[in-house]
């Protein structure tokens, strides 16, 4: 099987050519807006490295995505347009006293000049990127010594707070020299939203953002929301002030800000806000230059399209007639009251239309997949560039709305308890006359440009026999053409990642983002114990275990119980515990981060174990590993064996020694899992 990407087929070339005739490509207003106020950048291509010289962010692969660059035949022209806009990078003046650094990471960092220093909105994903973004501002504005006086986190996704320790010293926050403002619920959601299903979300995010694809016309070109995600050090500093009510107004370094709460739309904890003395509105991530996700492809809880629409309507009502400049924390600003009102009202109507028309159709008995197949936005919305499906799409958002109201089941009894693909595929292939006949039928569909049908057929063969290289090769070619035609960056990346892994297998590089100690210290003990419960091998947890945990520096005490295959806990100790673990929260964090080995913690008495130590070993052995490289386009390992944990049996000897305990791999697995906490977009 060749591992090289193919050219665009004639069907793909024709499909992409048709896009040029269906959208207003002669409208170049976005290019004018995206370049307005440009003050400069560092010598292209932009490249940001960490202290070890490792590249954590670069625009080098996108140097050909210039404003006038012709669209390659392997890229949807609409996505190519968005990709070129997202490549524009550097420092931009938004209006007097307001600046943005764009394309130095997935999100924007907005910089506001206050009376004495700077207010920063959303310090990117990585500390290295945030530090360089601030350094660019200081150099170009010739203000090398200007200090950061305040940080605003617009919401709880990591690309809007992770770089904070690159621009602020936590000691300055503790000493009240820097204020950090966030919406109510921020800290809880920022550190817990993706923890429990974290391994799966990370794996799916690799498909959504395509970081392991070769960037270029046959690979990753954009994510729709931005170029991609940086891979530097992720940090967090807890807010010093939280906002909970719409209408709350505060002053930061002489700048007045009025807040509008929007929880449960784009993020579970979010606000947007207005600067009354400047007639400027920050839309956070509630209104950007794309249709956003109602249900993201990487996996997350379904968002509320109805509430999202209402929040945009409220923002329009509160601030629309007194706003001259609108900016968000992705993409580029918009100027002028009339243009801003149109932008907000059409985004409002877009989410409302998705919600209401899906409900109308499901109440006629149509299923999510049926509604999505025929659903069309009104032309007055669909022909606006800022409502195109570059990140979310009409198709999968309709399914998300359906799922929010109706759940996974479409109501058809035959689909209530279907066979899983690993079982049903072999039966389909046998019924269709064997793999060769199915491959021939798929090849005929491919030759006619019926790529969706070809993919469906070939998926059956691959799940029937993952060693069938002919089926895998043709499926890879098929997914590739679907990717070349996709307008949405995540759809393109999903298809092309599938093609790549069919050809090359699963290859996960080791240069994952690193997690700063601040991320662990921000997690509550409840969150940590909940994450352990999600890793417990229930079928193997036959014997009860009761552990008391005492953290002497925080004076917190927990009783953690394993019973009937489930983990539960209470925030106090209980009599009759099998084992007592006494330590400090700082030691626990150090062990989880890998800064301190468990052996060292025990031998130096930083962790003390009393009672039946073997029971604690039993508990560690019951902690299952997630698989960060699980297969997606080929069958998974035998699910029955995985469920029962046949290859993972806890010891029967309850008197296992302390030496055996501290040598055991269980704690290292726990540490590795927590060290790979995922990002939230």
C-alpha positions in Angstrom: 0.0 0.0 0.0 1.4 3.4 -1.0 1.5 5.9 1.9 1.6 9.0 -0.4 -1.5 11.2 -0.7 -3.3 11.1 -4.0 -4.3 13.9 -6.4 -7.8 15.3 -6.4 -10.1 13.2 -8.7 -12.1 14.9 -11.4 -15.2 14.6 -9.3 -13.5 16.4 -6.5 -12.1 19.0 -8.8 -15.6 19.6 -10.3 -17.2 19.8 -6.8 -14.7 22.3 -5.6 -15.1 24.3 -8.8 -18.8 24.5 -8.2 -18.2 26.1 -4.8 -16.6 29.1 -6.6 -19.9 29.7 -8.3 -22.1 29.3 -5.3 -20.5 31.9 -2.9 -19.6 35.6 -3.1 -15.9 35.3 -3.5 -15.8 38.8 -4.9 -16.6 40.1 -1.4 -13.2 40.9 0.1 -14.4 42.8 3.2 -13.0 40.2 5.5 -9.5 40.5 4.1 -9.7 44.3 4.6 -10.9 43.8 8.2 -8.3 41.1 9.0 -5.5 43.3 7.8 -6.8 46.6 9.3 -4.6 48.1 12.0 -1.6 45.8 11.2 1.5 47.0 13.0 3.9 44.1 12.3 5.1 40.7 13.2 8.4 38.9 13.5 10.3 37.8 10.4 8.1 35.2 8.7 7.5 32.4 9.0 6.6 32.8 12.7 8.2 30.2 14.9 7.9 30.0 18.7 10.2 27.7 20.7 10.5 26.7 24.4 13.6 26.9 26.6 14.8 23.6 25.2 14.6 24.9 21.6 11.6 22.7 20.7 9.1 24.3 18.4 5.7 24.7 20.1 4.0 26.9 17.4 4.9 27.7 13.8 3.3 29.1 10.7 6.1 27.9 8.5 3.9 25.2 6.8 1.5 27.9 5.7 3.8 30.4 3.9 2.0 29.7 0.7 -1.4 30.7 2.1 -1.0 34.3 1.0 -4.0 36.6 0.3 -3.9 36.1 -3.5 -2.7 32.4 -3.5 -4.8 30.3 -5.9 -6.8 27.5 -4.3 -5.2 24.0 -4.9 -7.6 21.4 -6.4 -7.2 19.4 -3.2 -8.8 22.0 -1.0 -12.4 23.3 -0.8 -12.2 27.0 -2.0 -14.3 28.2 0.8 -12.0 26.6 3.4 -9.0 27.9 1.5 -10.4 31.4 1.9 -10.7 31.0 5.6 -7.3 29.4 5.9 -5.7 32.4 4.2 -7.5 34.8 6.6 -6.4 32.7 9.6 -2.8 32.9 8.5 -2.5 36.7 8.9 -0.4 37.1 12.1 1.1 39.8 14.3 0.0 42.8 16.3 -3.0 44.7 15.2 -4.6 47.9 16.5 -8.3 47.4 16.9 -9.1 50.9 18.1 -7.5 53.5 20.4 -6.0 51.6 23.4 -7.1 48.2 22.1 -4.7 45.7 20.4 -4.7 42.1 19.4 -2.0 39.6 18.7 -3.4 37.1 16.2 -2.2 33.7 15.0 0.4 33.4 17.7 -1.7 30.4 18.9 -5.2 29.0 18.4 -6.8 32.0 20.0 -6.2 35.8 20.0 -4.6 37.6 22.9 -6.3 41.0 23.3 -4.3 43.8 25.0 -5.9 46.9 26.5 -3.9 49.9 27.6 -5.0 51.0 31.0 -4.1 53.9 33.2 -0.9 52.4 34.5 -0.4 49.1 32.7 -2.1 46.4 30.6 -5.2 44.3 30.7 -4.8 41.1 28.8 -7.8 39.1 27.6 -7.2 35.3 27.1 -3.5 34.5 27.3 -3.6 31.7 24.7 -2.9 28.0 25.2 0.8 27.9 25.9 3.0 30.0 28.2 5.7 30.3 25.4 3.2 31.7 22.9 1.6 34.1 25.4 5.1 35.4 26.5 6.1 36.0 22.8 2.8 37.7 22.1 3.3 40.1 24.9 6.9 40.6 23.9 5.8 41.5 20.3 3.4 44.1 21.7 6.1 45.6 24.0 8.6 45.8 21.1 6.3 47.3 18.5 4.6 49.7 20.9 8.0 50.6 22.4 6.9 49.9 25.9 9.4 47.4 27.2 8.7 47.9 30.9 4.9 48.2 30.9 3.4 45.8 33.4 0.4 43.6 33.3 -2.2 44.8 35.8 -5.1 42.4 35.1 -6.1 39.3 33.2 -9.6 38.4 31.9 -10.5 34.8 31.1 -13.5 34.9 28.8 -14.3 31.2 29.4 -13.2 27.8 30.5 -11.5 26.4 27.4 -7.8 25.9 27.6 -6.9 28.1 24.6 -8.2 31.1 26.6 -6.2 30.7 29.8 -3.4 28.1 29.5 -0.6 30.6 28.7 -1.2 32.8 31.8 2.0 31.9 33.5 3.9 33.2 30.5 2.6 36.7 31.1 2.0 36.8 34.8 4.1 35.7 37.8 1.7 33.9 40.2 3.5 35.7 43.1 2.2 39.0 41.7 -1.3 37.6 41.8 -0.9 36.4 45.4 0.5 39.8 46.3 -2.6 41.5 44.8 -0.4 43.3 42.1 -2.4 41.5 39.3 -6.1 40.9 39.3 -7.6 37.9 37.4 -11.2 38.1 36.4 -13.3 35.1 35.2 -17.0 34.1 34.9 -18.6 32.1 37.8 -17.8 28.4 37.6 -14.6 29.0 35.6 -12.2 27.1 37.7 -14.3 24.1 38.2 -15.0 23.7 34.4 -11.5 24.7 33.3 -9.8 21.9 35.1 -12.6 19.2 35.1 -14.6 19.6 31.8 -12.4 17.1 29.9 -10.7 15.1 32.6 -13.1 12.2 33.0 -13.2 11.3 29.3 -9.9 12.9 28.7 -8.0 10.1 27.0 -10.7 9.6 24.4 -11.1 13.4 23.8 -7.3 13.8 23.2 -7.4 10.9 20.7 -10.4 12.3 18.9 -8.9 15.8 18.9 -6.0 14.4 16.9 -8.5 13.7 14.2 -10.3 17.0 14.6 -7.2 19.3 14.4 -4.9 17.0 12.4 -1.6 17.8 14.2 0.0 14.7 12.8 -0.9 15.4 9.2 1.7 17.0 7.0 0.5 20.6 6.6 -0.1 21.6 3.0 -2.5 21.3 0.1 -2.9 17.5 0.6 -2.9 17.6 4.3 -3.8 20.0 7.2 -4.6 23.6 6.0 -6.6 25.0 8.9 -9.0 24.1 11.7 -11.6 26.7 10.6 -11.3 28.5 14.0 -7.6 29.0 13.6 -4.5 27.2 12.2 -4.3 24.7 15.0 -3.1 24.3 18.6 0.2 25.0 20.2 2.1 22.3 22.1 3.8 24.3 24.8 3.4 24.5 28.6 -0.1 24.8 29.9 -0.8 26.6 33.1 -3.6 28.2 35.2 -3.9 30.8 37.9 -7.1 30.9 39.9 -9.3 34.0 39.5 -9.1 36.7 42.1 -12.6 38.0 41.1 -15.5 36.1 39.6 -18.5 37.6 37.8 -21.9 36.0 38.1 -24.5 38.5 37.1 -25.3 40.2 33.8 -24.9 44.0 34.3 -22.1 43.7 36.8 -19.6 46.5 36.1 -16.1 46.7 37.4 -13.1 48.9 36.8 -9.6 47.5 35.9 -6.7 49.9 35.8 -9.1 52.7 35.0 -11.0 50.8 32.3 -14.8 50.3 32.9 -16.2 46.9 31.9 -19.8 45.8 31.9 -20.4 42.0 31.8 -23.0 39.8 30.1 -23.2 36.2 31.3 -23.5 33.4 28.7 -23.1 30.1 30.6 -24.0 26.8 28.7 -23.6 28.1 25.2 -20.1 27.9 23.7 -18.7 27.0 27.1 -20.2 26.0 30.4 -18.6 29.1 32.1 -18.4 32.2 29.8 -19.2 35.9 29.6 -18.8 38.6 27.0 -18.5 42.2 27.9 -18.8 45.9 26.9 -16.4 48.8 27.3 -18.9 51.8 27.8 -16.2 54.5 27.6 -14.9 53.2 24.3 -18.0 51.8 22.6 -16.3 48.5 22.2 -17.9 45.0 22.6 -15.9 41.8 23.2 -18.0 38.8 22.0 -15.6 36.2 23.6 -16.2 33.1 21.5 -20.0 33.4 21.2 -19.8 35.1 17.8 -16.8 34.5 15.5 -16.4 34.2 11.8 -17.8 30.7 11.5 -20.7 28.6 12.5 -19.5 27.1 15.8 -20.1 23.6 17.2 -23.3 22.5 18.9 -21.6 19.1 19.4 -17.9 19.1 18.8 -16.4 16.2 16.9 -13.7 15.6 19.5 -16.5 14.8 22.0 -18.1 17.0 24.6 -21.4 17.6 26.2 -24.0 19.0 23.7 -24.3 22.7 23.8 -27.6 24.6 23.9 -28.3 26.3 20.5 -31.5 27.9 21.9 -29.7 29.6 24.8 -26.8 30.5 22.5 -29.2 32.3 20.2 -30.9 34.1 23.1 -27.5 35.3 24.5 -26.7 36.8 21.2 -30.1 38.5 21.1 -29.5 39.9 24.6 -26.0 41.2 23.5 -27.5 42.9 20.5 -30.3 44.4 22.6 -27.9 45.6 25.4 -25.0 46.8 23.3 -25.9 46.8 19.6 -26.9 50.4 19.2 -23.9 51.7 21.2 -21.1 49.6 19.8 -18.7 50.9 17.1 -16.2 48.0 17.3 -16.7 44.3 17.9 -13.9 41.9 18.5 -13.8 38.2 19.5 -11.1 35.9 20.8 -10.8 34.2 17.5 -10.6 35.7 14.0 -10.7 39.4 13.3 -12.8 42.4 14.4 -15.8 44.1 12.8 -16.3 47.9 12.7 -19.5 50.0 12.3 -22.8 49.8 14.1 -24.8 48.5 11.1 -22.3 45.8 10.2 -22.0 44.7 13.8 -25.8 44.5 14.2 -26.0 42.4 11.0 -23.3 40.1 12.3 -24.9 39.5 15.7 -28.4 39.2 14.4 -27.6 36.7 11.7 -25.5 34.6 14.1 -28.4 34.8 16.6 -30.8 33.6 13.8 -28.5 30.9 12.7 -28.4 29.1 16.0 -32.2 29.7 16.5 -32.9 28.3 13.1 -30.8 25.2 13.8 -32.6 24.6 17.0 -36.2 25.3 16.0 -36.2 23.7 12.6 -34.6 20.5 13.9 -37.3 20.4 16.6 -40.0 21.0 14.0 -38.8 18.1 11.9 -38.2 15.7 14.8 -41.7 16.3 16.0 -42.8 15.0 12.6 -40.9 11.8 13.4 -37.8 12.4 11.4 -34.5 11.2 12.9 -31.4 13.3 13.4 -29.5 11.7 10.4 -32.6 12.2 8.2 -33.1 15.8 9.2 -29.4 16.6 8.7 -29.4 15.1 5.2 -32.0 17.6 3.9 -31.5 20.6 6.2 -30.7 23.9 4.6 -30.0 27.3 6.1 -31.9 30.3 4.6 -29.8 31.9 1.8 -29.8 35.1 3.7 -27.7 33.3 6.4 -25.9 30.7 4.3 -24.3 33.2 1.9 -22.7 35.2 4.8 -19.0 34.2 5.2 -19.3 34.4 9.0 -22.0 31.7 9.1 -20.3 29.2 6.9 -19.5 25.8 8.4 -15.7 26.1 8.8 -15.7 24.7 12.4 -19.2 23.5 13.2 -21.4 22.4 10.2 -25.1 22.3 9.6 -25.0 18.6 9.2 -23.4 17.6 12.5 -24.9 20.5 14.4 -28.4 19.3 13.5 -27.5 15.9 14.8 -26.2 17.6 18.0 -29.5 19.4 18.5 -31.4 16.2 17.9 -29.2 14.4 20.5 -29.7 17.2 23.1 -33.5 16.7 23.0 -33.9 13.1 22.0 -30.7 11.2 22.9 -28.8 8.6 20.9 -31.8 6.4 20.0 -33.8 7.2 16.9 -36.9 5.3 18.0 -36.7 2.5 15.5 -36.9 -0.8 17.4 -34.6 -2.7 15.1 -31.9 -0.1 16.0 -32.5 -0.3 19.7 -29.9 -3.1 20.3 -27.8 -3.4 17.1 -24.8 -5.5 16.7 -21.5 -3.5 17.1 -19.5 -2.9 13.8 -16.9 -5.5 14.8 -19.7 -8.2 14.7 -22.1 -7.0 12.1 -19.5 -6.2 9.4 -18.5 -9.8 8.9 -22.1 -10.8 8.5 -22.7 -8.0 5.9 -19.6 -9.0 4.0 -20.6 -12.7 4.0 -24.1 -11.7 2.8 -22.8 -9.6 0.0 -20.7 -12.5 -1.4 -17.4 -11.9 0.3 -14.8 -9.2 0.6 -13.8 -9.2 -3.1 -17.3 -8.5 -4.3 -17.7 -5.7 -1.8 -14.4 -4.1 -2.8 -15.4 -4.3 -6.5 -18.7 -2.6 -5.7 -16.9 0.0 -3.7 -14.4 0.5 -6.5 -17.3 1.1 -8.9 -18.8 3.6 -6.6 -15.4 5.4 -6.2 -15.1 5.6 -10.0 -18.5 7.3 -10.2 -17.6 9.8 -7.4 -20.0 8.2 -4.9 -17.5 8.5 -2.1 -19.9 8.3 0.8 -21.3 5.0 -0.4 -17.8 3.7 -1.2 -16.7 4.6 2.3 -19.7 2.8 3.9 -19.0 -0.4 1.9 -15.3 -0.4 2.6 -15.7 0.3 6.3 -17.6 -3.1 6.5 -14.7 -4.9 4.8 -12.0 -3.3 7.0 -14.0 -4.0 10.2 -14.5 -7.6 8.9 -10.8 -8.0 8.1 -8.4 -5.2 9.1 -5.5 -7.1 7.3 -7.2 -6.6 3.9 -4.7 -4.1 2.4 -6.8 -3.7 -0.8 -9.8 -2.5 1.1 -7.8 -0.3 3.4 -6.0 1.3 0.4 -9.3 2.0 -1.4 -10.9 3.3 1.8 -7.9 5.6 2.4 -8.3 7.0 -1.2 -12.0 7.4 -0.6 -11.7 9.3 2.7 -9.0 11.5 1.1 -11.4 12.7 -1.7 -14.1 13.4 1.0 -11.5 15.4 2.9 -10.4 17.4 -0.2 -14.1 18.4 -0.7 -14.9 19.3 2.9 -15.5 23.0 3.7 -15.1 22.4 7.5 -11.5 22.2 8.7 -12.4 19.5 11.3 -14.2 17.3 8.7 -11.2 17.6 6.3 -8.8 16.7 9.2 -11.0 13.7 10.2 -11.1 12.3 6.7 -7.3 12.8 6.1 -6.3 11.4 9.5 -8.4 8.3 8.7 -6.7 8.0 5.4 -3.2 8.4 6.9 -3.8 5.8 9.7 -5.2 3.3 7.2 -2.0 3.6 5.2 0.6 4.0 8.0 -1.1 2.7 11.2 -1.4 4.7 14.4 1.7 6.8 15.1 1.5 9.2 18.1 4.6 11.3 18.5 5.9 11.8 22.0 6.0 15.6 21.9 2.7 16.2 23.7 2.0 19.5 25.4 3.3 19.7 29.0 1.1 20.5 31.9 2.3 23.1 34.4 2.0 22.3 38.1 -0.6 25.0 38.4 -3.1 22.8 36.5 -2.8 20.1 39.2 -3.0 22.4 42.2 -6.2 23.9 40.7 -7.9 20.5 40.7 -9.9 19.8 43.8 -9.4 16.4 45.5 -13.0 15.6 44.6 -12.0 16.0 40.9 -9.0 13.7 41.3 -11.0 11.0 43.1 -13.7 11.2 40.5 -11.2 10.7 37.8 -9.8 7.6 39.6 -13.4 6.3 39.8 -13.6 6.5 36.0 -10.5 4.4 35.8 -11.5 1.6 38.2 -11.8 -1.9 36.6 -15.3 -2.6 38.0 -15.5 -6.3 37.0 -12.2 -7.0 38.8 -13.1 -5.0 41.9 -14.7 -7.9 43.6 -13.5 -7.3 47.2 -14.3 -4.1 49.2 -11.6 -1.7 50.0 -11.8 1.2 52.5 -9.1 3.8 52.6 -8.7 7.0 54.7 -6.7 9.8 53.1 -5.5 12.7 55.2 -3.8 15.8 53.7 -2.1 17.5 56.5 -1.2 20.8 54.9 -4.8 21.5 53.7 -6.5 19.8 56.6 -8.6 17.7 54.2 -9.7 14.2 55.0 -11.4 11.6 52.8 -12.7 8.1 53.1 -12.5 6.4 49.7 -14.4 3.2 49.4 -14.5 0.6 46.6 -17.6 -1.6 46.8 -19.7 -3.5 44.3 -17.2 -2.4 41.6 -17.7 1.3 42.1 -15.6 4.0 43.9 -17.3 6.5 46.2 -15.9 8.9 48.8 -16.9 11.3 51.6 -15.0 14.3 52.9 -14.2 12.9 56.3 -12.5 9.7 57.6 -14.3 6.6 58.7 -13.6 4.0 61.3 -12.5 0.5 60.3 -10.4 1.6 57.2 -8.2 -1.1 55.7 -5.4 1.4 55.2 -4.7 5.1 56.0 -2.7 7.3 53.6 -1.2 10.4 55.2 0.5 13.0 53.1 0.3 16.6 52.0 -1.5 18.0 49.0 1.8 19.5 47.7 3.4 16.0 47.9 0.4 14.4 46.2 0.7 17.0 43.4 4.4 16.4 43.0 3.9 12.6 42.7 1.1 13.2 40.1 3.4 15.5 38.1 6.3 13.1 38.2 8.4 15.5 40.2 8.6 13.0 43.1 8.6 9.3 42.8 6.2 7.4 45.0 9.1 5.3 46.4 10.9 8.5 47.4 7.7 9.9 48.9 7.2 6.7 51.1 10.9 6.2 52.1 11.2 9.9 53.1 8.0 9.7 55.0 6.3 12.3 52.9 3.7 9.6 52.4 2.8 7.4 55.3 0.9 4.1 54.9 -0.7 2.5 57.9 -2.7 -0.7 58.1 -3.1 -3.3 55.4 -0.7 -2.0 52.8 -1.6 -4.8 50.4 -5.1 -3.3 50.2 -3.6 -0.1 48.8 -1.7 -2.1 46.3 -4.9 -3.9 45.3 -6.5 -0.5 44.7 -3.6 0.7 42.5 -3.8 -2.5 40.5 -7.5 -1.9 39.8 -6.7 1.4 38.1 -7.0 0.8 34.4 -5.1 2.7 31.7 -6.7 4.7 29.0 -5.3 4.0 25.5 -4.0 7.2 23.9 -3.5 5.5 20.6 -6.7 3.4 20.3 -7.7 2.6 16.7 -10.5 4.6 15.1 -10.6 3.5 11.4 -9.9 -0.2 12.2 -11.6 -2.5 14.7 -10.8 -2.1 18.4 -9.3 -4.9 20.5 -11.7 -7.6 21.8 -14.2 -5.6 23.9 -15.1 -8.6 26.2 -11.5 -9.0 27.2 -11.1 -5.3 27.8 -14.3 -5.1 29.8 -13.3 -8.0 32.1 -9.7 -6.9 32.4 -8.5 -10.5 31.7 -4.9 -9.4 31.5 -5.0 -7.4 34.7 -5.6 -9.4 37.9 -5.0 -7.9 41.4 -2.8 -10.0 43.7 -4.5 -12.4 46.0 -1.9 -11.9 48.7 -3.1 -9.2 51.1 0.3 -9.0 52.8 2.2 -7.5 49.9 5.2 -5.6 51.2 5.6 -1.9 51.1 8.6 -2.4 48.8 6.4 -4.2 46.3 3.9 -1.4 46.6 6.3 1.5 45.8 7.9 -0.4 42.9 4.6 -1.1 41.3 3.6 0.5 38.0 0.1 1.5 39.2 1.1 4.9 40.5 3.2 5.7 37.5 0.1 4.9 35.4 -1.9 7.3 37.5 0.8 9.9 37.2 1.0 9.5 33.4 -2.8 9.8 33.0 -3.1 13.0 35.0 0.0 14.4 33.2 -1.9 14.2 29.9 -5.0 16.2 30.8 -6.6 17.3 27.5 -7.4 20.8 26.0 -11.1 22.2 25.8 -12.5 23.6 22.1 
